[in-house]
Amino acid sequence: MSLKKFQLSNVITVSFAHLVHDTFSSFLAPLLPLLREKLGITYALAGLLSAIQKAPSLFNPFVGLAADKINLRFLVILSPLMTAILMSLLGPAPNISSLFIILFLTGVSSTLFHVPSPVIIKEVSGSRIGLGMSFYMLGGEFARTIGPLLVLGAVSLWGLEGTWKLIPIGFLASLLLYFRFKNIEPIRLVKTKKEKPHHLLKKLKIILLFILFFSIFREIIKTALTLFLPSYIIAKGGSIWFGGISLALLQFAGAMGTTLSGLLSDKLGRIKILRIISFGLPTAMVLFTFSNNWMMFPALIALGFVAFASNPVLLAFIQDINSDYPAFLNSIYMTLQFFISFLVTLGIGFLADRYGLEMTYKVCAFGGLGLVPISIYFTKTDFL
Protein backbone atom coordinates (compact mmCIF):
# COMPACT_ATOMS: atom_id res chain seq x y z
CA MET A 1 0.00 0.00 0.00
CA SER A 2 1.13 3.54 -0.66
CA LEU A 3 1.81 5.94 2.19
CA LYS A 4 -1.25 7.92 3.18
CA LYS A 5 0.49 11.29 3.16
CA PHE A 6 0.93 13.23 -0.06
CA GLN A 7 4.68 13.99 -0.11
CA LEU A 8 4.75 17.20 -2.13
CA SER A 9 8.53 17.73 -2.16
CA ASN A 10 9.20 14.18 -3.36
CA VAL A 11 6.46 14.39 -5.99
CA ILE A 12 8.08 17.60 -7.26
CA THR A 13 11.50 15.91 -7.36
CA VAL A 14 10.30 13.06 -9.58
CA SER A 15 8.32 15.52 -11.70
CA PHE A 16 11.46 17.63 -12.14
CA ALA A 17 13.30 14.52 -13.34
CA HIS A 18 10.50 14.06 -15.88
CA LEU A 19 10.85 17.71 -16.90
CA VAL A 20 14.60 17.37 -17.53
CA HIS A 21 14.33 14.07 -19.40
CA ASP A 22 11.49 15.09 -21.70
CA THR A 23 12.92 18.57 -22.39
CA PHE A 24 15.76 16.90 -24.28
CA SER A 25 13.71 14.04 -25.73
CA SER A 26 11.39 16.62 -27.36
CA PHE A 27 14.10 18.04 -29.66
CA LEU A 28 13.20 15.96 -32.73
CA ALA A 29 9.98 17.73 -33.80
CA PRO A 30 11.32 21.34 -33.77
CA LEU A 31 14.56 20.27 -35.47
CA LEU A 32 12.78 18.14 -38.07
CA PRO A 33 12.36 20.90 -40.71
CA LEU A 34 16.09 21.71 -40.46
CA LEU A 35 17.13 18.05 -40.50
CA ARG A 36 14.89 17.43 -43.52
CA GLU A 37 16.64 20.25 -45.36
CA LYS A 38 20.12 19.12 -44.27
CA LEU A 39 19.74 15.38 -44.93
CA GLY A 40 16.85 15.22 -47.42
CA ILE A 41 14.44 13.40 -45.10
CA THR A 42 10.92 12.61 -46.36
CA TYR A 43 7.86 12.75 -44.09
CA ALA A 44 7.67 8.95 -44.13
CA LEU A 45 11.30 8.70 -43.03
CA ALA A 46 10.64 11.31 -40.37
CA GLY A 47 7.85 9.09 -39.07
CA LEU A 48 10.25 6.15 -39.07
CA LEU A 49 12.77 8.18 -37.05
CA SER A 50 10.11 8.84 -34.43
CA ALA A 51 9.15 5.15 -34.44
CA ILE A 52 12.80 4.15 -33.95
CA GLN A 53 12.96 6.44 -30.92
CA LYS A 54 10.02 4.53 -29.43
CA ALA A 55 11.14 1.03 -30.50
CA PRO A 56 12.91 0.15 -27.19
CA SER A 57 9.46 0.29 -25.58
CA LEU A 58 9.22 -3.33 -26.75
CA PHE A 59 11.40 -4.14 -23.73
CA ASN A 60 9.07 -2.36 -21.30
CA PRO A 61 7.54 -5.55 -19.81
CA PHE A 62 11.00 -6.92 -18.98
CA VAL A 63 12.06 -3.64 -17.39
CA GLY A 64 8.74 -3.58 -15.51
CA LEU A 65 9.22 -7.08 -14.10
CA ALA A 66 12.76 -6.14 -13.06
CA ALA A 67 11.50 -2.93 -11.41
CA ASP A 68 9.01 -4.97 -9.35
CA LYS A 69 11.84 -7.18 -8.04
CA ILE A 70 14.74 -4.76 -7.55
CA ASN A 71 14.85 -1.02 -6.93
CA LEU A 72 15.61 0.81 -10.17
CA ARG A 73 15.26 4.38 -8.94
CA PHE A 74 18.91 5.13 -9.83
CA LEU A 75 17.76 4.92 -13.46
CA VAL A 76 15.49 7.91 -12.84
CA ILE A 77 18.65 9.87 -11.96
CA LEU A 78 20.88 8.71 -14.82
CA SER A 79 18.37 8.56 -17.69
CA PRO A 80 17.92 12.35 -17.99
CA LEU A 81 21.69 12.73 -18.40
CA MET A 82 21.88 9.98 -21.03
CA THR A 83 18.99 11.53 -22.97
CA ALA A 84 20.50 15.02 -22.73
CA ILE A 85 23.79 13.85 -24.23
CA LEU A 86 22.17 11.90 -27.05
CA MET A 87 19.53 14.41 -28.16
CA SER A 88 22.01 17.30 -28.06
CA LEU A 89 23.90 15.44 -30.81
CA LEU A 90 20.97 15.53 -33.26
CA GLY A 91 22.08 18.81 -34.82
CA PRO A 92 25.66 17.77 -35.70
CA ALA A 93 24.59 14.26 -36.78
CA PRO A 94 26.30 13.74 -40.18
CA ASN A 95 23.83 11.30 -41.77
CA ILE A 96 20.56 9.45 -41.38
CA SER A 97 22.25 6.34 -39.94
CA SER A 98 23.63 8.37 -37.04
CA LEU A 99 20.13 9.75 -36.40
CA PHE A 100 18.79 6.20 -36.16
CA ILE A 101 21.46 5.28 -33.60
CA ILE A 102 20.95 8.43 -31.52
CA LEU A 103 17.17 8.06 -31.45
CA PHE A 104 17.24 4.33 -30.69
CA LEU A 105 19.58 4.86 -27.71
CA THR A 106 17.38 7.74 -26.58
CA GLY A 107 14.47 5.32 -26.65
CA VAL A 108 16.40 2.94 -24.40
CA SER A 109 17.02 5.77 -21.96
CA SER A 110 13.35 6.78 -22.11
CA THR A 111 12.22 3.23 -21.34
CA LEU A 112 14.54 3.01 -18.34
CA PHE A 113 13.09 6.28 -17.04
CA HIS A 114 9.38 6.00 -17.76
CA VAL A 115 8.75 2.48 -16.41
CA PRO A 116 9.87 2.96 -12.76
CA SER A 117 9.12 6.70 -12.33
CA PRO A 118 5.27 6.50 -12.23
CA VAL A 119 5.57 3.79 -9.56
CA ILE A 120 7.69 6.14 -7.45
CA ILE A 121 4.99 8.79 -7.93
CA LYS A 122 2.39 6.29 -6.70
CA GLU A 123 4.49 5.60 -3.60
CA VAL A 124 4.88 9.26 -2.64
CA SER A 125 1.34 10.37 -3.54
CA GLY A 126 -0.55 8.42 -0.89
CA SER A 127 -4.25 8.26 -1.69
CA ARG A 128 -4.07 11.21 -4.13
CA ILE A 129 -2.58 9.32 -7.07
CA GLY A 130 -4.39 11.43 -9.68
CA LEU A 131 -2.88 14.62 -8.24
CA GLY A 132 0.56 13.01 -8.14
CA MET A 133 0.27 11.92 -11.77
CA SER A 134 -0.83 15.45 -12.68
CA PHE A 135 2.39 16.85 -11.22
CA TYR A 136 4.35 14.13 -13.00
CA MET A 137 2.73 14.80 -16.38
CA LEU A 138 2.98 18.56 -15.78
CA GLY A 139 6.75 18.07 -15.76
CA GLY A 140 6.54 16.19 -19.05
CA GLU A 141 4.30 18.74 -20.76
CA PHE A 142 6.31 21.73 -19.55
CA ALA A 143 9.36 19.90 -20.91
CA ARG A 144 7.81 19.83 -24.36
CA THR A 145 7.04 23.53 -23.96
CA ILE A 146 10.63 24.36 -22.99
CA GLY A 147 12.34 21.87 -25.31
CA PRO A 148 11.45 23.48 -28.69
CA LEU A 149 12.36 26.96 -27.42
CA LEU A 150 15.61 25.71 -25.87
CA VAL A 151 16.85 23.85 -28.94
CA LEU A 152 15.77 26.55 -31.42
CA GLY A 153 17.48 29.12 -29.21
CA ALA A 154 20.63 27.00 -29.36
CA VAL A 155 20.34 26.84 -33.16
CA SER A 156 20.00 30.63 -33.30
CA LEU A 157 23.13 31.09 -31.18
CA TRP A 158 25.39 28.33 -32.47
CA GLY A 159 23.75 26.96 -35.61
CA LEU A 160 22.37 23.47 -36.15
CA GLU A 161 25.83 21.95 -35.63
CA GLY A 162 26.15 23.57 -32.20
CA THR A 163 23.29 21.91 -30.30
CA TRP A 164 25.84 19.70 -28.50
CA LYS A 165 26.63 22.73 -26.31
CA LEU A 166 23.42 22.02 -24.37
CA ILE A 167 24.92 18.86 -22.81
CA PRO A 168 26.17 20.59 -19.59
CA ILE A 169 22.55 21.36 -18.66
CA GLY A 170 21.93 17.60 -18.46
CA PHE A 171 24.96 17.10 -16.20
CA LEU A 172 23.85 19.80 -13.77
CA ALA A 173 20.27 18.49 -13.65
CA SER A 174 21.31 14.89 -12.94
CA LEU A 175 23.69 16.08 -10.22
CA LEU A 176 20.81 17.92 -8.57
CA LEU A 177 18.59 14.84 -8.89
CA TYR A 178 21.25 12.68 -7.24
CA PHE A 179 21.17 14.80 -4.07
CA ARG A 180 17.38 15.16 -4.09
CA PHE A 181 16.65 11.45 -4.56
CA LYS A 182 18.51 10.58 -1.37
CA ASN A 183 15.44 11.95 0.47
CA ILE A 184 13.06 9.49 -1.21
CA GLU A 185 12.55 6.15 0.51
CA PRO A 186 13.10 3.06 -1.68
CA ILE A 187 10.00 1.52 -3.25
CA ARG A 188 8.68 -1.20 -0.97
CA LEU A 189 8.81 -4.30 -3.09
CA VAL A 190 6.51 -7.29 -2.56
CA LYS A 191 8.84 -10.24 -2.04
CA THR A 192 6.20 -12.96 -2.39
CA LYS A 193 4.02 -12.55 -5.47
CA LYS A 194 0.58 -14.12 -5.07
CA GLU A 195 -0.35 -13.81 -8.73
CA LYS A 196 1.44 -14.62 -11.97
CA PRO A 197 1.85 -11.75 -14.47
CA HIS A 198 -0.03 -13.55 -17.28
CA HIS A 199 -2.96 -14.32 -14.95
CA LEU A 200 -3.10 -10.64 -14.06
CA LEU A 201 -3.24 -9.65 -17.73
CA LYS A 202 -6.04 -12.14 -18.41
CA LYS A 203 -8.07 -10.71 -15.53
CA LEU A 204 -7.61 -7.17 -16.80
CA LYS A 205 -8.23 -7.83 -20.51
CA ILE A 206 -11.35 -5.65 -20.74
CA ILE A 207 -9.57 -2.70 -19.13
CA LEU A 208 -6.63 -3.18 -21.47
CA LEU A 209 -8.96 -3.35 -24.48
CA PHE A 210 -10.52 -0.05 -23.48
CA ILE A 211 -7.08 1.56 -23.10
CA LEU A 212 -6.02 0.08 -26.46
CA PHE A 213 -8.95 1.46 -28.48
CA PHE A 214 -9.00 4.77 -26.61
CA SER A 215 -5.27 5.22 -27.26
CA ILE A 216 -5.54 4.39 -30.98
CA PHE A 217 -7.93 7.24 -31.76
CA ARG A 218 -6.23 9.64 -29.36
CA GLU A 219 -2.83 8.90 -30.91
CA ILE A 220 -4.08 9.74 -34.42
CA ILE A 221 -4.45 13.35 -33.31
CA LYS A 222 -1.64 13.48 -30.76
CA THR A 223 1.07 12.14 -33.11
CA ALA A 224 0.09 14.50 -35.91
CA LEU A 225 0.49 17.40 -33.49
CA THR A 226 3.62 16.48 -31.56
CA LEU A 227 5.72 15.31 -34.51
CA PHE A 228 4.53 17.37 -37.46
CA LEU A 229 3.09 20.62 -36.06
CA PRO A 230 6.12 22.82 -36.95
CA SER A 231 6.22 21.24 -40.42
CA TYR A 232 2.45 21.79 -40.78
CA ILE A 233 2.80 25.47 -39.83
CA ILE A 234 5.62 25.90 -42.37
CA ALA A 235 3.54 24.14 -45.05
CA LYS A 236 0.84 26.75 -44.44
CA GLY A 237 3.34 29.59 -44.96
CA GLY A 238 4.69 30.16 -41.44
CA SER A 239 8.34 30.41 -40.37
CA ILE A 240 10.29 27.82 -38.40
CA TRP A 241 10.09 30.07 -35.33
CA PHE A 242 6.32 30.39 -35.78
CA GLY A 243 6.21 26.59 -35.89
CA GLY A 244 8.36 26.25 -32.78
CA ILE A 245 6.27 28.78 -30.85
CA SER A 246 3.09 26.96 -31.92
CA LEU A 247 4.51 23.68 -30.59
CA ALA A 248 5.53 25.35 -27.32
CA LEU A 249 2.05 26.89 -26.99
CA LEU A 250 0.43 23.51 -27.63
CA GLN A 251 2.56 21.88 -24.94
CA PHE A 252 1.98 24.73 -22.47
CA ALA A 253 -1.77 24.31 -22.87
CA GLY A 254 -1.19 20.57 -22.47
CA ALA A 255 0.58 21.20 -19.17
CA MET A 256 -2.47 23.06 -17.90
CA GLY A 257 -4.75 20.27 -19.10
CA THR A 258 -2.75 17.50 -17.43
CA THR A 259 -2.69 19.38 -14.13
CA LEU A 260 -6.44 19.87 -14.05
CA SER A 261 -7.45 16.45 -15.40
CA GLY A 262 -5.54 14.42 -12.83
CA LEU A 263 -6.85 16.53 -9.97
CA LEU A 264 -10.44 16.29 -11.20
CA SER A 265 -10.14 12.55 -11.76
CA ASP A 266 -9.47 12.14 -8.02
CA LYS A 267 -12.71 13.99 -7.28
CA LEU A 268 -15.05 13.06 -10.17
CA GLY A 269 -13.68 9.67 -11.22
CA ARG A 270 -11.28 8.58 -13.98
CA ILE A 271 -13.96 7.39 -16.43
CA LYS A 272 -15.98 10.60 -16.32
CA ILE A 273 -12.90 12.69 -17.18
CA LEU A 274 -11.92 10.34 -20.01
CA ARG A 275 -15.43 10.64 -21.45
CA ILE A 276 -15.19 14.45 -21.48
CA ILE A 277 -11.80 14.23 -23.22
CA SER A 278 -13.25 11.82 -25.81
CA PHE A 279 -15.72 14.46 -26.96
CA GLY A 280 -13.45 17.48 -26.57
CA LEU A 281 -10.32 16.25 -28.38
CA PRO A 282 -11.71 15.55 -31.89
CA THR A 283 -13.89 18.68 -31.70
CA ALA A 284 -10.85 20.86 -30.95
CA MET A 285 -8.81 19.18 -33.71
CA VAL A 286 -11.51 19.89 -36.31
CA LEU A 287 -11.66 23.55 -35.22
CA PHE A 288 -7.86 23.86 -35.42
CA THR A 289 -7.57 22.19 -38.82
CA PHE A 290 -10.10 24.52 -40.42
CA SER A 291 -8.69 27.68 -38.79
CA ASN A 292 -6.32 30.06 -40.57
CA ASN A 293 -3.50 32.42 -39.55
CA TRP A 294 -3.83 33.87 -36.04
CA MET A 295 -7.24 32.26 -35.56
CA MET A 296 -5.33 29.00 -35.19
CA PHE A 297 -4.02 30.00 -31.77
CA PRO A 298 -7.28 29.86 -29.74
CA ALA A 299 -8.06 26.48 -31.32
CA LEU A 300 -4.48 25.33 -30.65
CA ILE A 301 -4.77 26.25 -26.96
CA ALA A 302 -8.05 24.32 -26.64
CA LEU A 303 -6.51 21.41 -28.52
CA GLY A 304 -3.42 21.30 -26.33
CA PHE A 305 -5.59 21.43 -23.21
CA VAL A 306 -7.43 18.22 -24.11
CA ALA A 307 -4.80 16.41 -26.25
CA PHE A 308 -2.61 15.50 -23.27
CA ALA A 309 -5.20 15.56 -20.49
CA SER A 310 -5.80 11.81 -20.65
CA ASN A 311 -2.17 10.95 -19.81
CA PRO A 312 -2.27 11.40 -15.99
CA VAL A 313 -5.78 9.94 -15.85
CA LEU A 314 -4.77 6.73 -17.66
CA LEU A 315 -1.58 6.44 -15.58
CA ALA A 316 -3.59 6.88 -12.38
CA PHE A 317 -6.16 4.40 -13.72
CA ILE A 318 -3.38 1.81 -14.14
CA GLN A 319 -1.86 2.51 -10.73
CA ASP A 320 -5.29 2.29 -9.06
CA ILE A 321 -5.29 -1.44 -9.83
CA ASN A 322 -4.42 -3.45 -6.73
CA SER A 323 -1.55 -5.62 -7.88
CA ASP A 324 1.83 -7.04 -6.86
CA TYR A 325 3.20 -5.78 -10.19
CA PRO A 326 2.64 -1.99 -10.46
CA ALA A 327 5.75 -1.41 -12.61
CA PHE A 328 4.86 -4.36 -14.85
CA LEU A 329 1.34 -2.98 -15.40
CA ASN A 330 2.80 0.42 -16.22
CA SER A 331 5.18 -1.24 -18.69
CA ILE A 332 2.28 -3.03 -20.42
CA TYR A 333 0.50 0.30 -20.78
CA MET A 334 3.64 1.85 -22.27
CA THR A 335 4.13 -1.08 -24.65
CA LEU A 336 0.58 -0.66 -25.95
CA GLN A 337 1.34 3.02 -26.49
CA PHE A 338 4.47 2.10 -28.45
CA PHE A 339 2.71 -0.25 -30.88
CA ILE A 340 -0.07 2.24 -31.44
CA SER A 341 2.31 5.17 -31.87
CA PHE A 342 4.60 3.16 -34.17
CA LEU A 343 1.81 2.29 -36.61
CA VAL A 344 0.11 5.68 -36.44
CA THR A 345 3.40 7.56 -36.96
CA LEU A 346 4.28 5.56 -40.07
CA GLY A 347 0.73 5.96 -41.41
CA ILE A 348 0.72 9.73 -40.91
CA GLY A 349 4.15 10.05 -42.53
CA PHE A 350 2.96 8.05 -45.55
CA LEU A 351 -0.20 10.16 -45.91
CA ALA A 352 1.80 13.39 -45.60
CA ASP A 353 4.17 12.35 -48.38
CA ARG A 354 1.32 11.28 -50.64
CA TYR A 355 -1.32 13.94 -49.98
CA GLY A 356 0.46 16.73 -48.08
CA LEU A 357 0.26 17.71 -44.42
CA GLU A 358 -2.85 19.87 -44.75
CA MET A 359 -4.96 16.99 -46.08
CA THR A 360 -3.37 14.61 -43.57
CA TYR A 361 -4.37 16.87 -40.67
CA LYS A 362 -7.97 16.86 -41.90
CA VAL A 363 -7.94 13.05 -42.08
CA CYS A 364 -6.56 12.90 -38.53
CA ALA A 365 -9.18 15.35 -37.28
CA PHE A 366 -12.06 13.20 -38.49
CA GLY A 367 -10.27 9.95 -37.58
CA GLY A 368 -10.13 11.12 -33.97
CA LEU A 369 -13.93 11.08 -33.85
CA GLY A 370 -13.60 7.35 -33.20
CA LEU A 371 -13.01 8.31 -29.55
CA VAL A 372 -16.70 9.09 -29.15
CA PRO A 373 -18.24 5.61 -29.78
CA ILE A 374 -15.37 3.93 -27.91
CA SER A 375 -15.97 6.11 -24.88
CA ILE A 376 -19.75 5.62 -24.97
CA TYR A 377 -19.54 1.84 -25.43
CA PHE A 378 -17.11 1.10 -22.62
CA THR A 379 -18.21 3.68 -20.06
CA LYS A 380 -21.91 2.77 -20.33
CA THR A 381 -21.27 -0.86 -19.52
CA ASP A 382 -20.12 -2.69 -16.40
CA PHE A 383 -16.77 -3.47 -17.99
CA LEU A 384 -14.81 -0.77 -16.11
Number of C-alpha atoms within 10 A of each C-alpha: 11 18 12 12 12 20 16 12 13 21 23 17 21 25 24 21 27 28 26 27 31 24 28 30 25 22 24 24 25 28 21 21 21 17 22 15 10 14 12 13 17 15 25 18 17 23 27 20 23 22 23 21 26 25 22 21 26 18 16 26 21 14 20 25 18 16 24 23 16 14 14 21 20 14 19 26 24 22 24 29 24 22 27 28 21 21 26 25 21 24 24 16 20 13 13 15 9 14 22 18 15 22 25 21 21 27 22 21 25 24 25 26 25 22 29 27 23 26 26 24 29 27 26 26 23 17 18 20 28 32 29 32 30 30 28 28 30 30 27 26 30 23 26 30 27 23 28 28 19 19 27 21 14 20 17 12 11 13 13 21 16 18 24 21 13 18 19 13 14 23 17 11 20 22 13 14 21 14 10 15 18 9 11 17 12 14 20 14 15 13 10 8 13 9 11 10 16 9 9 14 14 10 10 15 12 14 15 17 12 17 18 17 16 22 21 22 25 26 23 27 26 24 20 22 24 19 22 28 21 28 25 21 21 17 14 13 12 14 14 19 17 14 24 25 18 21 29 24 19 27 31 21 24 28 27 21 27 32 25 19 28 33 22 18 25 17 13 12 15 22 18 14 19 23 18 14 23 26 19 19 28 27 19 21 28 20 18 22 19 14 15 11 10 8 12 15 16 14 21 24 22 21 28 29 27 28 31 27 27 28 21 30 29 22 23 26 18 20 22 15 12 9 18 20 25 23 29 24 27 24 26 22 21 22 21 19 18 20 18 19 24 21 16 22 27 20 16 25 23 20 18 22 14 13 10 15 23 15 14 21 26 16 17 24 24 16 16 24 22 18 23 19 13 17 21 13 11 18 16 10 8 6 12 11
